Amino acid sequence: MSRTVTISILTYKRHQHLRRALASVLPYADQVAEIIVVDNAAEPELKSLLASEYPNVRYIAAPSNAGCEGRNIGLRAAGTPIVITLDDDVELSSSNCITEVETAFSRDPQLACLVFTVNGVDGKVLARDWCHPRPISHATREFETHFIIEGMCALSREKVLSVGGYSGEFFLGHEGVDLAYRLIGSGCRVVHTPRVSTTHHVAIEQHPSWRVYYYYTRNGIWVVYRLFPPLTAIPRMFAHLATMGFFSLRAGQGRAYLRGFVDGVRGLSRMDRRNLDADSLKHVREIRSERASLFGRIQRHLRERIL
């Protein structure tokens, strides 16, 4: 049994999806120290279900549904240096994933997050989850990224907690990007790997239609303000607002976009600014140097409904 890896699954009122996620990780039970389920709904029913059907899975009830704070709960509860974090609608689909994760962290002391490849139920790379600064044709390559897919990755517990973990105030949306930039600013690396894959079932239960347009708009404002100096932040802010405005209007969610913008601006006074230094900004530019052209990105947004 490995004493270096814990698997932590975050769930909220999706028992059938959670059963599938557990079925995908239980084959690795003898390769990891522990499997944890963090319940953002804190349901006594789920606690009883796990106790009777999955007695070797550790159940943790979050004190409230604080969104991405549930990921921090799993990280803090783990007793291992590496934590694989999954959402309840995600399956691990690589037969040797634990070995691959351990090998990646052992060979790279600066690795803070290993981001898994995300496939759809058809086995193809899922375009909606591909937000890396590379074209999707690079999915078979390993490369540095500034995009953490929160429910499909492995984290260095110590490195992530040392920069404060996920920002609980975000609830959902951009918390992975925010964490990635802070990790890069601390001298760590975030790496996409094709050696570990997941299947994302994209469950929409418990998701009101306005949610992503509000939170993504608001939280993107906060990320730019918190982490980038003014000359870098201004063009990024305009690009973010234009992109989210396009997505929101196409989906008929203009009101959610406006609420997100207003609340994002109002929340700036609460933000703790930790601007990336010159070396970190240079490294971010290097990471982004192979992203698709502006024309290519516009074509993709017109062709695909990413949001």
PyMOL commands that set and color helices and strands:
alter all, ss='L'
color gray80, all
select helices_A, chain A and resi 15-31+44-53+69-77+97-107+127-129+136-140+157-162+168-170+175-185+211-227+230-250+254-270+278-290+294-303
alter helices_A, ss='H'
color red, helices_A
select strands_A, chain A and resi 5-11+34-39+57-61+82-87+90-92+111-119+143-144+152-156+189-200
alter strands_A, ss='S'
color yellow, strands_A
deselect
rebuild
show_as cartoon
